[in-house]
Amino acid sequence: MNISEKIKKVKAVETPEDLLVLFGKEYFDKIDISHRGGAIGFCGKTISDFTDINEDLLPNNFGAYCNYLGGGLRGTINKSDFSDEVKGKKRELLNELGEALIRCYNYYEQDAGLQEETDQEGETNWENSGTNKSRNAGIVSAY
């Protein structure tokens, strides 16, 4: 599959299953999502093999992450950064892959009930309400 085809397929990713089929793996190299933030993604070698980008230009782990802000609030879901030396279609592929991983992280948060509007007693889920406000404001970290 050429790089343009990979970009098209990565853009179509909506669920973790979509991404795992694309990578031909049964699991992510890293997955840790909770009410205190977390991360999801692959090691640099896996990304290097998929993108044909030199592993030295990639982080040790490439994925999406969310910082815990404190007080039950989570920050914005972000994608990994990578070297400015990556250019053109390869850069586009990494950016699209990061966006796909953000969608997958969001999917896992929803699946875990972390984005519910109400808690188990039917009361407002203030942690989720606050998390939504911090995300809408673009807050990444409390530090």
Buried (B, 14 or more C-beta within 10 A) or exposed (E): EEBEEBBEBBEEBEBBEBBBEBBEEEEBBBBEBEBBBBBBBBBBEBBBEBBEBEBEBBBEBBBBBBBBBEEBBBBBBBBBEBBEEBEEBBBBBBBBBBBBBBBBBBBBBEEEEBBEEEEEEEEEBEBBEBBBEBBEEEBBEEE
